[in-house]
């Protein structure tokens, strides 16, 4: 993307705070997704941490944070996938990544 497009994209991300119909955690998670698309991994990571601080029981936030962190720290990512499954044992996306059986997922078992 050109510099002007990046600046515009960042301004739009800043505008997420005005979406007051969304929870603060969801706004942080949306910023994280946008920053991830802009390839700003550090800022995206900080926003996922904020989203999870605000909504620690949100399985989707754990899942998306794990996807961001998978290449940097697979075990850390796996811990968030297991957290997502503890919250929502039917979360197929997390189950596929961990490749664990349903009993292990509901008990918070070892993973890989």
N, CA, C and O atoms as a printed pandas DataFrame, in Angstrom:
     atom_number atom_name residue_name chain_id  residue_number  x_coord  y_coord  z_coord
0              1         N          UNK        A               1    0.833   -1.193    0.000
1              2        CA          UNK        A               1    0.000    0.000    0.000
2              3         C          UNK        A               1    0.872    1.249    0.000
3              4         O          UNK        A               1    1.965    1.264    0.566
4              5         N          UNK        A               2    0.377    2.273   -0.633
5              6        CA          UNK        A               2    1.083    3.543   -0.648
6              7         C          UNK        A               2    0.919    4.228    0.702
7              8         O          UNK        A               2   -0.003    3.937    1.464
8              9         N          UNK        A               3    1.838    5.144    0.972
9             10        CA          UNK        A               3    1.833    5.846    2.263
10            11         C          UNK        A               3    0.487    6.511    2.529
11            12         O          UNK        A               3   -0.022    6.445    3.648
12            13         N          UNK        A               4   -0.088    7.140    1.533
13            14        CA          UNK        A               4   -1.369    7.820    1.713
14            15         C          UNK        A               4   -2.458    6.812    2.083
15            16         O          UNK        A               4   -3.296    7.088    2.942
16            17         N          UNK        A               5   -2.445    5.654    1.441
17            18        CA          UNK        A               5   -3.431    4.623    1.749
18            19         C          UNK        A               5   -3.235    4.079    3.157
19            20         O          UNK        A               5   -4.209    3.815    3.862
20            21         N          UNK        A               6   -1.988    3.910    3.568
21            22        CA          UNK        A               6   -1.709    3.441    4.932
22            23         C          UNK        A               6   -2.190    4.454    5.962
23            24         O          UNK        A               6   -2.792    4.090    6.973
24            25         N          UNK        A               7   -1.918    5.731    5.695
25            26        CA          UNK        A               7   -2.376    6.776    6.621
26            27         C          UNK        A               7   -3.901    6.782    6.725
27            28         O          UNK        A               7   -4.455    6.932    7.814
28            29         N          UNK        A               8   -4.574    6.620    5.587
29            30        CA          UNK        A               8   -6.044    6.586    5.585
30            31         C          UNK        A               8   -6.554    5.370    6.349
31            32         O          UNK        A               8   -7.511    5.471    7.117
32            33         N          UNK        A               9   -5.923    4.233    6.139
33            34        CA          UNK        A               9   -6.322    3.014    6.849
34            35         C          UNK        A               9   -6.152    3.189    8.348
35            36         O          UNK        A               9   -7.023    2.785    9.118
36            37         N          UNK        A              10   -5.051    3.781    8.773
37            38        CA          UNK        A              10   -4.835    4.013   10.207
38            39         C          UNK        A              10   -5.859    4.992   10.772
39            40         O          UNK        A              10   -6.309    4.822   11.906
40            41         N          UNK        A              11   -6.234    6.009   10.009
41            42        CA          UNK        A              11   -7.272    6.950   10.468
42            43         C          UNK        A              11   -8.597    6.209   10.658
43            44         O          UNK        A              11   -9.320    6.452   11.624
44            45         N          UNK        A              12   -8.901    5.315    9.741
45            46        CA          UNK        A              12  -10.142    4.545    9.876
46            47         C          UNK        A              12  -10.091    3.655   11.118
47            48         O          UNK        A              12  -11.094    3.499   11.815
48            49         N          UNK        A              13   -8.931    3.077   11.389
49            50        CA          UNK        A              13   -8.793    2.265   12.604
50            51         C          UNK        A              13   -8.990    3.119   13.852
51            52         O          UNK        A              13   -9.600    2.675   14.825
52            53         N          UNK        A              14   -8.470    4.348   13.821
53            54        CA          UNK        A              14   -8.667    5.252   14.959
54            55         C          UNK        A              14  -10.145    5.570   15.151
55            56         O          UNK        A              14  -10.586    5.817   16.273
56            57         N          UNK        A              15  -10.916    5.566   14.057
57            58        CA          UNK        A              15  -12.342    5.854   14.133
58            59         C          UNK        A              15  -13.161    4.748   14.786
59            60         O          UNK        A              15  -14.338    4.946   15.090
60            61         N          UNK        A              16  -12.558    3.597   15.004
61            62        CA          UNK        A              16  -13.282    2.482   15.631
62            63         C          UNK        A              16  -13.769    2.866   17.026
63            64         O          UNK        A              16  -14.800    2.371   17.482
64            65         N          UNK        A              17  -13.036    3.741   17.699
65            66        CA          UNK        A              17  -13.462    4.159   19.035
66            67         C          UNK        A              17  -14.830    4.829   19.017
67            68         O          UNK        A              17  -15.529    4.843   20.030
68            69         N          UNK        A              18  -15.214    5.381   17.877
69            70        CA          UNK        A              18  -16.524    6.021   17.766
70            71         C          UNK        A              18  -17.675    5.037   17.620
71            72         O          UNK        A              18  -18.841    5.431   17.658
72            73         N          UNK        A              19  -17.357    3.776   17.455
73            74        CA          UNK        A              19  -18.407    2.755   17.305
74            75         C          UNK        A              19  -18.881    2.314   18.694
75            76         O          UNK        A              19  -18.612    1.198   19.139
76            77         N          UNK        A              20  -19.579    3.203   19.346
77            78        CA          UNK        A              20  -19.956    2.977   20.738
78            79         C          UNK        A              20  -20.980    1.861   20.918
79            80         O          UNK        A              20  -21.199    1.399   22.038
80            81         N          UNK        A              21  -21.608    1.424   19.826
81            82        CA          UNK        A              21  -22.536    0.303   19.943
82            83         C          UNK        A              21  -21.791   -1.009   20.170
83            84         O          UNK        A              21  -22.395   -2.004   20.571
84            85         N          UNK        A              22  -20.486   -1.018   19.917
85            86        CA          UNK        A              22  -19.662   -2.213   20.151
86            87         C          UNK        A              22  -19.034   -2.132   21.533
87            88         O          UNK        A              22  -18.778   -1.042   22.045
88            89         N          UNK        A              23  -18.792   -3.276   22.127
89            90        CA          UNK        A              23  -18.132   -3.298   23.431
90            91         C          UNK        A              23  -16.686   -2.829   23.273
91            92         O          UNK        A              23  -16.121   -2.946   22.185
92            93         N          UNK        A              24  -16.076   -2.301   24.339
93            94        CA          UNK        A              24  -14.668   -1.895   24.260
94            95         C          UNK        A              24  -13.750   -3.048   23.827
95            96         O          UNK        A              24  -12.782   -2.831   23.097
96            97         N          UNK        A              25  -14.049   -4.246   24.271
97            98        CA          UNK        A              25  -13.240   -5.391   23.863
98            99         C          UNK        A              25  -13.346   -5.659   22.374
99           100         O          UNK        A              25  -12.343   -5.946   21.720
100          101         N          UNK        A              26  -14.548   -5.567   21.838
101          102        CA          UNK        A              26  -14.748   -5.783   20.405
102          103         C          UNK        A              26  -14.053   -4.700   19.587
103          104         O          UNK        A              26  -13.495   -4.982   18.527
104          105         N          UNK        A              27  -14.087   -3.454   20.079
105          106        CA          UNK        A              27  -13.385   -2.380   19.364
106          107         C          UNK        A              27  -11.888   -2.645   19.338
107          108         O          UNK        A              27  -11.245   -2.451   18.307
108          109         N          UNK        A              28  -11.322   -3.088   20.465
109          110        CA          UNK        A              28   -9.898   -3.415   20.506
110          111         C          UNK        A              28   -9.581   -4.561   19.553
111          112         O          UNK        A              28   -8.558   -4.538   18.870
112          113         N          UNK        A              29  -10.450   -5.558   19.507
113          114        CA          UNK        A              29  -10.235   -6.707   18.632
114          115         C          UNK        A              29  -10.325   -6.291   17.161
115          116         O          UNK        A              29   -9.561   -6.798   16.339
116          117         N          UNK        A              30  -11.232   -5.390   16.812
117          118        CA          UNK        A              30  -11.321   -4.890   15.440
118          119         C          UNK        A              30  -10.065   -4.113   15.064
119          120         O          UNK        A              30   -9.554   -4.253   13.953
120          121         N          UNK        A              31   -9.564   -3.288   15.994
121          122        CA          UNK        A              31   -8.305   -2.581   15.731
122          123         C          UNK        A              31   -7.181   -3.580   15.493
123          124         O          UNK        A              31   -6.358   -3.399   14.596
124          125         N          UNK        A              32   -7.152   -4.643   16.309
125          126        CA          UNK        A              32   -6.116   -5.668   16.162
126          127         C          UNK        A              32   -6.185   -6.299   14.773
127          128         O          UNK        A              32   -5.156   -6.486   14.124
128          129         N          UNK        A              33   -7.386   -6.627   14.318
129          130        CA          UNK        A              33   -7.527   -7.225   12.993
130          131         C          UNK        A              33   -7.028   -6.276   11.905
131          132         O          UNK        A              33   -6.325   -6.689   10.982
132          133         N          UNK        A              34   -7.396   -5.011   12.022
133          134        CA          UNK        A              34   -6.949   -4.024   11.037
134          135         C          UNK        A              34   -5.446   -3.856   11.036
135          136         O          UNK        A              34   -4.824   -3.792    9.975
136          137         N          UNK        A              35   -4.864   -3.784   12.208
137          138        CA          UNK        A              35   -3.413   -3.651   12.306
138          139         C          UNK        A              35   -2.711   -4.885   11.766
139          140         O          UNK        A              35   -1.641   -4.786   11.165
140          141         N          UNK        A              36   -3.301   -6.020   11.978
141          142        CA          UNK        A              36   -2.757   -7.264   11.438
142          143         C          UNK        A              36   -2.754   -7.196    9.908
143          144         O          UNK        A              36   -1.775   -7.593    9.275
144          145         N          UNK        A              37   -3.830   -6.700    9.315
145          146        CA          UNK        A              37   -3.899   -6.553    7.866
146          147         C          UNK        A              37   -2.868   -5.548    7.354
147          148         O          UNK        A              37   -2.376   -5.670    6.232
148          149         N          UNK        A              38   -2.546   -4.556    8.182
149          150        CA          UNK        A              38   -1.526   -3.572    7.811
150          151         C          UNK        A              38   -0.113   -4.079    8.106
151          152         O          UNK        A              38    0.871   -3.366    7.909
152          153         N          UNK        A              39   -0.033   -5.310    8.578
153          154        CA          UNK        A              39    1.245   -5.966    8.889
154          155         C          UNK        A              39    1.986   -5.281   10.048
155          156         O          UNK        A              39    3.217   -5.260   10.083
156          157         N          UNK        A              40    1.227   -4.729   10.983
157          158        CA          UNK        A              40    1.808   -4.136   12.189
158          159         C          UNK        A              40    1.559   -5.113   13.339
159          160         O          UNK        A              40    0.662   -4.920   14.159
160          161         N          UNK        A              41    2.377   -6.165   13.374
161          162        CA          UNK        A              41    2.174   -7.258   14.319
162          163         C          UNK        A              41    2.259   -6.805   15.774
163          164         O          UNK        A              41    1.459   -7.243   16.601
164          165         N          UNK        A              42    3.206   -5.944   16.094
165          166        CA          UNK        A              42    3.370   -5.513   17.486
166          167         C          UNK        A              42    2.135   -4.753   17.973
167          168         O          UNK        A              42    1.633   -5.008   19.067
168          169         N          UNK        A              43    1.655   -3.826   17.158
169          170        CA          UNK        A              43    0.467   -3.063   17.551
170          171         C          UNK        A              43   -0.758   -3.980   17.597
171          172         O          UNK        A              43   -1.603   -3.838   18.481
172          173         N          UNK        A              44   -0.857   -4.911   16.660
173          174        CA          UNK        A              44   -1.974   -5.864   16.665
174          175         C          UNK        A              44   -1.935   -6.705   17.930
175          176         O          UNK        A              44   -2.964   -6.928   18.568
176          177         N          UNK        A              45   -0.759   -7.165   18.288
177          178        CA          UNK        A              45   -0.611   -7.968   19.507
178          179         C          UNK        A              45   -1.080   -7.177   20.727
179          180         O          UNK        A              45   -1.795   -7.711   21.574
180          181         N          UNK        A              46   -0.689   -5.930   20.817
181          182        CA          UNK        A              46   -1.098   -5.093   21.958
182          183         C          UNK        A              46   -2.622   -4.945   22.006
183          184         O          UNK        A              46   -3.209   -4.939   23.089
184          185         N          UNK        A              47   -3.261   -4.827   20.848
185          186        CA          UNK        A              47   -4.716   -4.687   20.820
186          187         C          UNK        A              47   -5.413   -5.986   21.194
187          188         O          UNK        A              47   -6.453   -5.956   21.851
188          189         N          UNK        A              48   -4.857   -7.135   20.786
189          190        CA          UNK        A              48   -5.439   -8.408   21.209
190          191         C          UNK        A              48   -5.301   -8.583   22.726
191          192         O          UNK        A              48   -6.217   -9.074   23.386
192          193         N          UNK        A              49   -4.165   -8.181   23.265
193          194        CA          UNK        A              49   -3.985   -8.260   24.722
194          195         C          UNK        A              49   -5.040   -7.399   25.417
195          196         O          UNK        A              49   -5.636   -7.816   26.410
196          197         N          UNK        A              50   -5.261   -6.207   24.891
197          198        CA          UNK        A              50   -6.280   -5.315   25.459
198          199         C          UNK        A              50   -7.676   -5.939   25.336
199          200         O          UNK        A              50   -8.449   -5.922   26.294
200          201         N          UNK        A              51   -7.995   -6.482   24.172
201          202        CA          UNK        A              51   -9.307   -7.106   23.965
202          203         C          UNK        A              51   -9.520   -8.242   24.958
203          204         O          UNK        A              51  -10.600   -8.374   25.533
204          205         N          UNK        A              52   -8.496   -9.058   25.157
205          206        CA          UNK        A              52   -8.619  -10.192   26.083
206          207         C          UNK        A              52   -8.655   -9.738   27.540
207          208         O          UNK        A              52   -9.260  -10.398   28.384
208          209         N          UNK        A              53   -8.019   -8.634   27.827
209          210        CA          UNK        A              53   -8.106   -8.085   29.185
210          211         C          UNK        A              53   -9.544   -7.643   29.468
211          212         O          UNK        A              53  -10.059   -7.826   30.571
212          213         N          UNK        A              54  -10.174   -7.061   28.454
213          214        CA          UNK        A              54  -11.544   -6.572   28.603
214          215         C          UNK        A              54  -12.584   -7.696   28.537
215          216         O          UNK        A              54  -13.617   -7.631   29.202
216          217         N          UNK        A              55  -12.303   -8.728   27.728
217          218        CA          UNK        A              55  -13.251   -9.836   27.555
218          219         C          UNK        A              55  -12.492  -11.167   27.553
219          220         O          UNK        A              55  -12.360  -11.806   26.509
220          221         N          UNK        A              56  -11.997  -11.580   28.714
221          222        CA          UNK        A              56  -11.185  -12.805   28.763
222          223         C          UNK        A              56  -11.951  -14.073   28.404
223          224         O          UNK        A              56  -11.335  -15.088   28.078
224          225         N          UNK        A              57  -13.267  -14.037   28.455
225          226        CA          UNK        A              57  -14.068  -15.224   28.144
226          227         C          UNK        A              57  -14.554  -15.231   26.695
227          228         O          UNK        A              57  -15.497  -15.953   26.370
228          229         N          UNK        A              58  -13.930  -14.443   25.821
229          230        CA          UNK        A              58  -14.338  -14.408   24.428
230          231         C          UNK        A              58  -13.461  -15.383   23.632
231          232         O          UNK        A              58  -12.295  -15.098   23.361
232          233         N          UNK        A              59  -14.020  -16.512   23.269
233          234        CA          UNK        A              59  -13.274  -17.566   22.579
234          235         C          UNK        A              59  -12.745  -17.091   21.225
235          236         O          UNK        A              59  -11.635  -17.453   20.835
236          237         N          UNK        A              60  -13.522  -16.291   20.512
237          238        CA          UNK        A              60  -13.083  -15.797   19.200
238          239         C          UNK        A              60  -11.841  -14.919   19.326
239          240         O          UNK        A              60  -10.961  -14.974   18.468
240          241         N          UNK        A              61  -11.758  -14.115   20.377
241          242        CA          UNK        A              61  -10.573  -13.277   20.572
242          243         C          UNK        A              61   -9.344  -14.158   20.790
243          244         O          UNK        A              61   -8.277  -13.895   20.234
244          245         N          UNK        A              62   -9.501  -15.204   21.600
245          246        CA          UNK        A              62   -8.387  -16.130   21.825
246          247         C          UNK        A              62   -7.963  -16.784   20.508
247          248         O          UNK        A              62   -6.772  -16.926   20.228
248          249         N          UNK        A              63   -8.945  -17.175   19.715
249          250        CA          UNK        A              63   -8.665  -17.830   18.444
250          251         C          UNK        A              63   -7.890  -16.910   17.502
251          252         O          UNK        A              63   -6.903  -17.330   16.898
252          253         N          UNK        A              64   -8.324  -15.675   17.374
253          254        CA          UNK        A              64   -7.651  -14.740   16.463
254          255         C          UNK        A              64   -6.262  -14.353   16.969
255          256         O          UNK        A              64   -5.330  -14.186   16.182
256          257         N          UNK        A              65   -6.133  -14.213   18.283
257          258        CA          UNK        A              65   -4.813  -13.906   18.858
258          259         C          UNK        A              65   -3.864  -15.077   18.604
259          260         O          UNK        A              65   -2.694  -14.869   18.281
260          261         N          UNK        A              66   -4.354  -16.280   18.746
261          262        CA          UNK        A              66   -3.530  -17.465   18.479
262          263         C          UNK        A              66   -3.071  -17.484   17.027
263          264         O          UNK        A              66   -1.925  -17.832   16.742
264          265         N          UNK        A              67   -3.957  -17.113   16.111
265          266        CA          UNK        A              67   -3.581  -17.090   14.696
266          267         C          UNK        A              67   -2.455  -16.096   14.443
267          268         O          UNK        A              67   -1.540  -16.371   13.667
268          269         N          UNK        A              68   -2.524  -14.947   15.096
269          270        CA          UNK        A              68   -1.460  -13.951   14.957
270          271         C          UNK        A              68   -0.139  -14.478   15.499
271          272         O          UNK        A              68    0.916  -14.267   14.901
272          273         N          UNK        A              69   -0.203  -15.162   16.631
273          274        CA          UNK        A              69    1.017  -15.561   17.332
274          275         C          UNK        A              69    1.593  -16.896   16.864
275          276         O          UNK        A              69    2.706  -17.246   17.257
276          277         N          UNK        A              70    0.873  -17.648   16.040
277          278        CA          UNK        A              70    1.280  -19.001   15.670
278          279         C          UNK        A              70    2.710  -19.062   15.141
279          280         O          UNK        A              70    3.475  -19.926   15.568
280          281         N          UNK        A              71    3.090  -18.185   14.237
281          282        CA          UNK        A              71    4.423  -18.272   13.637
282          283         C          UNK        A              71    5.512  -17.785   14.591
283          284         O          UNK        A              71    6.659  -18.219   14.482
284          285         N          UNK        A              72    5.182  -16.908   15.506
285          286        CA          UNK        A              72    6.175  -16.377   16.435
286          287         C          UNK        A              72    6.391  -17.275   17.645
287          288         O          UNK        A              72    7.511  -17.401   18.139
288          289         N          UNK        A              73    5.305  -17.905   18.127
289          290        CA          UNK        A              73    5.411  -18.700   19.351
290          291         C          UNK        A              73    4.266  -19.722   19.351
291          292         O          UNK        A              73    3.174  -19.459   19.855
292          293         N          UNK        A              74    4.544  -20.874   18.779
293          294        CA          UNK        A              74    3.502  -21.882   18.593
294          295         C          UNK        A              74    2.905  -22.364   19.913
295          296         O          UNK        A              74    1.698  -22.586   19.995
296          297         N          UNK        A              75    3.720  -22.525   20.932
297          298        CA          UNK        A              75    3.193  -23.004   22.217
298          299         C          UNK        A              75    2.289  -21.955   22.870
299          300         O          UNK        A              75    1.252  -22.292   23.441
300          301         N          UNK        A              76    2.686  -20.695   22.784
301          302        CA          UNK        A              76    1.853  -19.610   23.305
302          303         C          UNK        A              76    0.521  -19.586   22.553
303          304         O          UNK        A              76   -0.542  -19.452   23.159
304          305         N          UNK        A              77    0.592  -19.718   21.229
305          306        CA          UNK        A              77   -0.623  -19.748   20.417
306          307         C          UNK        A              77   -1.501  -20.925   20.824
307          308         O          UNK        A              77   -2.719  -20.784   20.938
308          309         N          UNK        A              78   -0.890  -22.079   21.042
309          310        CA          UNK        A              78   -1.648  -23.271   21.447
310          311         C          UNK        A              78   -2.349  -23.041   22.781
311          312         O          UNK        A              78   -3.456  -23.536   22.989
312          313         N          UNK        A              79   -1.719  -22.298   23.683
313          314        CA          UNK        A              79   -2.364  -22.030   24.979
314          315         C          UNK        A              79   -3.637  -21.207   24.782
315          316         O          UNK        A              79   -4.613  -21.387   25.510
316          317         N          UNK        A              80   -3.627  -20.314   23.807
317          318        CA          UNK        A              80   -4.834  -19.520   23.534
318          319         C          UNK        A              80   -5.884  -20.350   22.808
319          320         O          UNK        A              80   -7.081  -20.145   23.006
320          321         N          UNK        A              81   -5.449  -21.281   21.973
321          322        CA          UNK        A              81   -6.406  -22.189   21.340
322          323         C          UNK        A              81   -7.080  -23.068   22.388
323          324         O          UNK        A              81   -8.288  -23.302   22.327
324          325         N          UNK        A              82   -6.300  -23.552   23.345
325          326        CA          UNK        A              82   -6.888  -24.367   24.419
326          327         C          UNK        A              82   -7.838  -23.524   25.277
327          328         O          UNK        A              82   -8.881  -24.012   25.712
328          329         N          UNK        A              83   -7.477  -22.266   25.517
329          330        CA          UNK        A              83   -8.376  -21.377   26.268
330          331         C          UNK        A              83   -9.686  -21.188   25.501
331          332         O          UNK        A              83  -10.765  -21.205   26.093
332          333         N          UNK        A              84   -9.587  -21.009   24.186
333          334        CA          UNK        A              84  -10.796  -20.848   23.366
334          335         C          UNK        A              84  -11.678  -22.086   23.475
335          336         O          UNK        A              84  -12.902  -21.977   23.551
336          337         N          UNK        A              85  -11.060  -23.255   23.484
337          338        CA          UNK        A              85  -11.838  -24.499   23.586
338          339         C          UNK        A              85  -12.428  -24.704   24.975
339          340         O          UNK        A              85  -13.499  -25.297   25.108
340          341         N          UNK        A              86  -11.756  -24.230   25.995
341          342        CA          UNK        A              86  -12.354  -24.307   27.343
342          343         C          UNK        A              86  -13.609  -23.443   27.401
343          344         O          UNK        A              86  -14.591  -23.807   28.048
344          345         N          UNK        A              87  -13.572  -22.313   26.731
345          346        CA          UNK        A              87  -14.718  -21.404   26.710
346          347         C          UNK        A              87  -15.825  -21.956   25.811
347          348         O          UNK        A              87  -17.002  -21.938   26.168
348          349         N          UNK        A              88  -15.423  -22.442   24.646
349          350        CA          UNK        A              88  -16.392  -22.960   23.665
350          351         C          UNK        A              88  -15.852  -24.265   23.089
351          352         O          UNK        A              88  -15.135  -24.246   22.089
352          353         N          UNK        A              89  -16.185  -25.391   23.703
353          354        CA          UNK        A              89  -15.673  -26.689   23.243
354          355         C          UNK        A              89  -16.075  -27.061   21.819
355          356         O          UNK        A              89  -15.502  -27.986   21.243
356          357         N          UNK        A              90  -17.041  -26.365   21.245
357          358        CA          UNK        A              90  -17.485  -26.670   19.885
358          359         C          UNK        A              90  -16.783  -25.815   18.827
359          360         O          UNK        A              90  -17.171  -25.836   17.659
360          361         N          UNK        A              91  -15.776  -25.082   19.219
361          362        CA          UNK        A              91  -15.070  -24.187   18.297
362          363         C          UNK        A              91  -14.163  -25.007   17.377
363          364         O          UNK        A              91  -13.008  -25.290   17.697
364          365         N          UNK        A              92  -14.723  -25.375   16.230
365          366        CA          UNK        A              92  -14.031  -26.273   15.311
366          367         C          UNK        A              92  -12.708  -25.722   14.805
367          368         O          UNK        A              92  -11.758  -26.482   14.618
368          369         N          UNK        A              93  -12.629  -24.427   14.581
369          370        CA          UNK        A              93  -11.383  -23.855   14.060
370          371         C          UNK        A              93  -10.227  -24.108   15.025
371          372         O          UNK        A              93   -9.133  -24.470   14.591
372          373         N          UNK        A              94  -10.449  -23.926   16.304
373          374        CA          UNK        A              94   -9.396  -24.175   17.297
374          375         C          UNK        A              94   -9.071  -25.657   17.361
375          376         O          UNK        A              94   -7.905  -26.041   17.455
376          377         N          UNK        A              95  -10.090  -26.474   17.312
377          378        CA          UNK        A              95   -9.898  -27.924   17.369
378          379         C          UNK        A              95   -9.052  -28.401   16.189
379          380         O          UNK        A              95   -8.157  -29.229   16.358
380          381         N          UNK        A              96   -9.336  -27.878   14.994
381          382        CA          UNK        A              96   -8.573  -28.291   13.808
382          383         C          UNK        A              96   -7.101  -27.934   13.949
383          384         O          UNK        A              96   -6.232  -28.741   13.620
384          385         N          UNK        A              97   -6.815  -26.737   14.434
385          386        CA          UNK        A              97   -5.422  -26.310   14.564
386          387         C          UNK        A              97   -4.699  -27.175   15.586
387          388         O          UNK        A              97   -3.562  -27.589   15.362
388          389         N          UNK        A              98   -5.344  -27.442   16.681
389          390        CA          UNK        A              98   -4.712  -28.265   17.715
390          391         C          UNK        A              98   -4.735  -29.752   17.370
391          392         O          UNK        A              98   -3.914  -30.526   17.861
392          393         N          UNK        A              99   -5.680  -30.138   16.524
393          394        CA          UNK        A              99   -5.845  -31.548   16.138
394          395         C          UNK        A              99   -5.955  -32.436   17.372
395          396         O          UNK        A              99   -5.206  -33.398   17.545
396          397         N          UNK        A             100   -6.931  -32.076   18.236
397          398        CA          UNK        A             100   -7.167  -32.860   19.440
398          399         C          UNK        A             100   -8.566  -33.418   19.419
399          400         O          UNK        A             100   -9.422  -32.941   18.674
400          401         N          UNK        A             101   -8.804  -34.428   20.235
401          402        CA          UNK        A             101  -10.135  -35.030   20.246
402          403         C          UNK        A             101  -11.071  -34.260   21.184
403          404         O          UNK        A             101  -10.595  -33.496   22.023
404          405         N          UNK        A             102  -12.393  -34.444   21.062
405          406        CA          UNK        A             102  -13.356  -33.674   21.847
406          407         C          UNK        A             102  -13.204  -33.836   23.356
407          408         O          UNK        A             102  -13.420  -32.874   24.093
408          409         N          UNK        A             103  -12.841  -35.014   23.834
409          410        CA          UNK        A             103  -12.693  -35.219   25.276
410          411         C          UNK        A             103  -11.517  -34.405   25.792
411          412         O          UNK        A             103  -11.632  -33.748   26.826
412          413         N          UNK        A             104  -10.392  -34.436   25.093
413          414        CA          UNK        A             104   -9.229  -33.679   25.522
414          415         C          UNK        A             104   -9.534  -32.172   25.495
415          416         O          UNK        A             104   -9.096  -31.433   26.377
416          417         N          UNK        A             105  -10.274  -31.729   24.496
417          418        CA          UNK        A             105  -10.596  -30.311   24.387
418          419         C          UNK        A             105  -11.416  -29.835   25.571
419          420         O          UNK        A             105  -11.159  -28.752   26.095
420          421         N          UNK        A             106  -12.401  -30.619   26.009
421          422        CA          UNK        A             106  -13.249  -30.181   27.101
422          423         C          UNK        A             106  -12.554  -30.260   28.441
423          424         O          UNK        A             106  -12.952  -29.576   29.384
424          425         N          UNK        A             107  -11.522  -31.080   28.544
425          426        CA          UNK        A             107  -10.792  -31.179   29.814
426          427         C          UNK        A             107   -9.563  -30.303   29.827
427          428         O          UNK        A             107   -8.847  -30.265   30.827
428          429         N          UNK        A             108   -9.295  -29.584   28.719
429          430        CA          UNK        A             108   -8.110  -28.727   28.682
430          431         C          UNK        A             108   -6.840  -29.530   28.545
431          432         O          UNK        A             108   -5.780  -29.114   29.014
432          433         N          UNK        A             109   -6.942  -30.675   27.907
433          434        CA          UNK        A             109   -5.799  -31.592   27.767
434          435         C          UNK        A             109   -4.636  -31.004   27.021
435          436         O          UNK        A             109   -4.666  -29.860   26.567
436          437         N          UNK        A             110   -3.615  -31.810   26.905
437          438        CA          UNK        A             110   -2.306  -31.398   26.459
438          439         C          UNK        A             110   -2.164  -30.789   25.105
439          440         O          UNK        A             110   -1.223  -30.019   24.914
440          441         N          UNK        A             111   -3.000  -31.055   24.155
441          442        CA          UNK        A             111   -2.803  -30.443   22.833
442          443         C          UNK        A             111   -2.084  -31.385   21.917
443          444         O          UNK        A             111   -2.553  -32.491   21.648
444          445         N          UNK        A             112   -0.941  -30.949   21.434
445          446        CA          UNK        A             112   -0.196  -31.695   20.426
446          447         C          UNK        A             112    0.312  -32.972   20.922
447          448         O          UNK        A             112    0.961  -33.709   20.180
